[in-house]
């Protein structure tokens, strides 16, 4: 099941009607559990050897689970996924332990759950017990307004809201809607490189952003003329070192 991207007013629209949960910033993963356990990413990548603590935590369960693998933050999760060196991988396992956050179940002891409603699937999930810190069941709520306020206060990436009577689909569906928290920031562009799509600027804060169309000419001309251009960018998260994930140009601020 893949989410469509919704808007803030969807929170009020489905408040107390749909289920909602925190949007985790990790790696989507399916756990295929039988005699052997395999952790397979959405793209088909095999993460089994990357997260042995999760494999250990799933022993004894038989079925298929859908969830998100997350460490302290996305960068730490990505470092474990992409590290091929076995020694370094062992170090990262101890340094950045991962948790498999389970939000859906597709199969239990050979029984197909895809055609059951989300209500039924969540009820089944809540009955599962895993005796390990590496496995967690995602908490759902129907109080979507409070969930969204918590997401803003605690700087989550966003939330996911889900139709409680929906069955599980292998395709993207409006029965699951992700709502991301957008941040904006003013930065000072001080240099640029011309490319086929426009220009790629670099700011005095060390941030880079692509600008296209008429705006690219306006920013370029302002930098050529005065040495800098104040612009507004948007993104999904500002990291501890001031970087912005998924940074996108929003507007020119000079003259405001």
VENNOR-V567102 format. One record per pair of residues at least 4 apart in sequence whose C-alpha atoms are under 8 Angstrom apart, sorted by the first residue. I is the first residue (numbers start at 1). GAP is how many residues later the second one is. If there is no record, write none. Layout:
I|GAP + I|GAP
This chain:
1|167 + 1|168 + 1|169 + 1|170 + 1|171 + 1|172 + 1|175 + 2|168 + 2|169 + 2|170 + 2|171 + 2|174 + 3|169 + 3|170 + 3|171 + 3|172 + 3|173 + 3|174 + 3|175 + 4|168 + 4|169 + 4|170 + 4|172 + 4|173 + 4|174 + 5|172 + 5|173 + 5|174 + 6|4 + 6|171 + 6|172 + 6|173 + 7|4 + 7|172 + 8|4 + 8|171 + 9|4 + 10|4 + 11|4 + 11|133 + 11|134 + 11|137 + 11|150 + 12|132 + 12|133 + 14|4 + 14|130 + 15|127 + 15|128 + 15|129 + 15|130 + 16|126 + 16|127 + 16|128 + 17|125 + 17|146 + 18|124 + 18|126 + 18|143 + 18|144 + 18|145 + 18|146 + 19|121 + 19|122 + 19|123 + 19|125 + 19|142 + 19|143 + 19|144 + 19|145 + 20|120 + 20|121 + 20|122 + 20|123 + 20|124 + 20|127 + 20|139 + 20|140 + 20|141 + 20|142 + 21|117 + 21|118 + 21|119 + 21|120 + 21|126 + 21|138 + 21|139 + 21|140 + 22|125 + 22|129 + 22|134 + 22|136 + 22|137 + 22|138 + 23|133 + 23|134 + 23|135 + 23|136 + 23|137 + 23|155 + 24|44 + 24|46 + 24|132 + 24|133 + 24|134 + 25|45 + 25|48 + 25|49 + 25|132 + 26|42 + 26|43 + 26|44 + 26|45 + 26|47 + 26|48 + 26|51 + 26|52 + 27|14 + 27|41 + 27|42 + 27|43 + 27|50 + 27|51 + 28|13 + 28|14 + 28|38 + 28|39 + 28|40 + 28|41 + 29|10 + 29|11 + 29|12 + 29|13 + 29|37 + 29|38 + 29|39 + 29|40 + 30|9 + 30|10 + 30|11 + 30|12 + 30|34 + 30|35 + 30|36 + 30|37 + 31|6 + 31|7 + 31|8 + 31|9 + 31|33 + 31|34 + 31|35 + 31|36 + 32|5 + 32|6 + 32|7 + 32|8 + 32|30 + 32|31 + 32|32 + 32|33 + 33|4 + 33|5 + 33|25 + 33|26 + 33|28 + 33|29 + 33|30 + 33|31 + 34|27 + 34|28 + 34|29 + 37|11 + 37|18 + 37|21 + 37|22 + 38|8 + 38|9 + 38|10 + 38|17 + 39|7 + 39|8 + 39|9 + 39|16 + 40|4 + 40|5 + 40|6 + 40|7 + 40|8 + 41|4 + 41|5 + 41|6 + 47|4 + 47|34 + 48|4 + 48|7 + 50|30 + 50|31 + 50|39 + 51|4 + 51|42 + 51|47 + 52|4 + 53|4 + 53|44 + 53|45 + 53|81 + 54|4 + 54|44 + 54|45 + 54|46 + 54|80 + 54|81 + 55|4 + 57|73 + 57|74 + 57|75 + 57|76 + 57|77 + 57|78 + 58|72 + 58|77 + 62|46 + 62|47 + 62|48 + 63|42 + 63|43 + 63|44 + 63|45 + 63|46 + 63|47 + 64|41 + 64|42 + 64|43 + 64|44 + 65|37 + 65|38 + 65|39 + 65|40 + 65|41 + 65|42 + 66|36 + 66|37 + 66|38 + 66|39 + 66|40 + 67|33 + 67|34 + 67|35 + 67|36 + 67|37 + 68|32 + 68|33 + 68|34 + 68|35 + 69|8 + 69|29 + 69|30 + 69|31 + 69|32 + 70|4 + 70|7 + 70|28 + 70|29 + 70|30 + 70|31 + 71|5 + 71|6 + 71|25 + 71|26 + 71|27 + 71|28 + 72|4 + 72|5 + 72|24 + 72|25 + 72|26 + 73|4 + 74|4 + 75|4 + 76|4 + 76|20 + 77|4 + 77|19 + 77|21 + 78|4 + 79|4 + 80|9 + 80|12 + 80|13 + 83|5 + 83|6 + 84|4 + 84|5 + 85|4 + 86|4 + 87|4 + 88|4 + 89|4 + 90|4 + 91|4 + 92|4 + 92|5 + 93|4 + 93|5 + 97|37 + 98|36 + 99|34 + 99|35 + 99|36 + 99|37 + 100|34 + 100|35 + 100|36 + 101|34 + 101|35 + 101|36 + 101|37 + 102|33 + 102|34 + 102|35 + 102|36 + 103|19 + 103|34 + 103|35 + 104|17 + 104|18 + 104|21 + 105|8 + 105|16 + 105|17 + 105|19 + 105|20 + 106|6 + 106|7 + 106|8 + 106|62 + 107|4 + 107|5 + 107|6 + 107|7 + 108|4 + 108|5 + 113|8 + 113|55 + 114|53 + 114|54 + 114|55 + 115|52 + 115|53 + 116|4 + 116|5 + 116|50 + 116|51 + 116|52 + 117|4 + 117|47 + 117|48 + 117|49 + 117|50 + 117|51 + 118|4 + 118|45 + 118|46 + 118|47 + 118|48 + 118|49 + 118|50 + 119|4 + 119|45 + 119|46 + 120|4 + 121|4 + 122|4 + 123|4 + 124|4 + 125|12 + 126|11 + 130|5 + 130|6 + 141|6 + 143|4 + 144|4 + 144|17 + 145|4 + 146|4 + 147|4 + 147|12 + 148|4 + 148|10 + 148|11 + 149|4 + 150|4 + 151|4 + 151|5 + 151|6 + 151|7 + 151|8 + 151|30 + 152|4 + 152|6 + 152|29 + 156|25 + 157|23 + 157|24 + 157|79 + 157|80 + 158|20 + 158|21 + 158|22 + 158|23 + 159|19 + 159|20 + 159|21 + 160|16 + 160|17 + 160|18 + 160|19 + 161|15 + 161|16 + 161|17 + 161|18 + 162|4 + 162|13 + 162|14 + 162|15 + 163|12 + 163|13 + 166|9 + 169|4 + 173|4 + 180|56 + 181|55 + 182|52 + 182|53 + 182|54 + 182|55 + 183|51 + 183|52 + 183|53 + 183|54 + 183|55 + 184|48 + 184|49 + 184|50 + 184|51 + 185|47 + 185|48 + 185|49 + 186|44 + 186|45 + 186|46 + 186|47 + 186|67 + 187|16 + 187|17 + 187|18 + 187|43 + 187|44 + 187|45 + 187|46 + 188|15 + 188|16 + 188|17 + 188|40 + 188|41 + 188|42 + 188|43 + 189|12 + 189|13 + 189|14 + 189|15 + 189|34 + 189|39 + 189|40 + 189|41 + 189|42 + 190|11 + 190|12 + 190|13 + 190|14 + 190|33 + 190|37 + 190|38 + 190|39 + 191|10 + 191|11 + 191|12 + 191|32 + 191|36 + 191|37 + 192|7 + 192|8 + 192|9 + 192|10 + 192|28 + 193|6 + 193|7 + 193|8 + 194|4 + 194|5 + 194|6 + 195|4 + 195|5 + 197|14 + 197|15 + 197|16 + 198|12 + 198|13 + 198|14 + 198|15 + 198|18 + 198|19 + 199|11 + 199|12 + 199|13 + 199|17 + 199|21 + 200|8 + 200|9 + 200|10 + 200|11 + 201|7 + 201|8 + 201|9 + 201|10 + 202|4 + 202|5 + 202|6 + 202|7 + 203|4 + 203|5 + 207|36 + 207|37 + 209|38 + 209|39 + 209|40 + 210|38 + 210|39 + 211|4 + 211|5 + 211|38 + 212|4 + 213|4 + 214|4 + 215|4 + 215|37 + 216|4 + 217|4 + 218|4 + 219|4 + 219|10 + 219|33 + 220|4 + 221|4 + 222|4 + 222|5 + 222|6 + 222|7 + 223|4 + 223|5 + 223|6 + 224|4 + 229|23 + 229|24 + 229|25 + 230|22 + 230|23 + 230|24 + 231|18 + 231|19 + 231|20 + 231|21 + 231|22 + 231|23 + 232|17 + 232|18 + 232|19 + 232|20 + 232|21 + 233|14 + 233|15 + 233|16 + 233|17 + 233|18 + 234|13 + 234|14 + 234|15 + 234|16 + 235|9 + 235|10 + 235|11 + 235|12 + 235|13 + 236|8 + 236|9 + 236|10 + 236|11 + 237|7 + 237|8 + 237|9 + 238|4 + 238|5 + 238|6 + 238|7 + 239|4 + 239|5 + 239|6
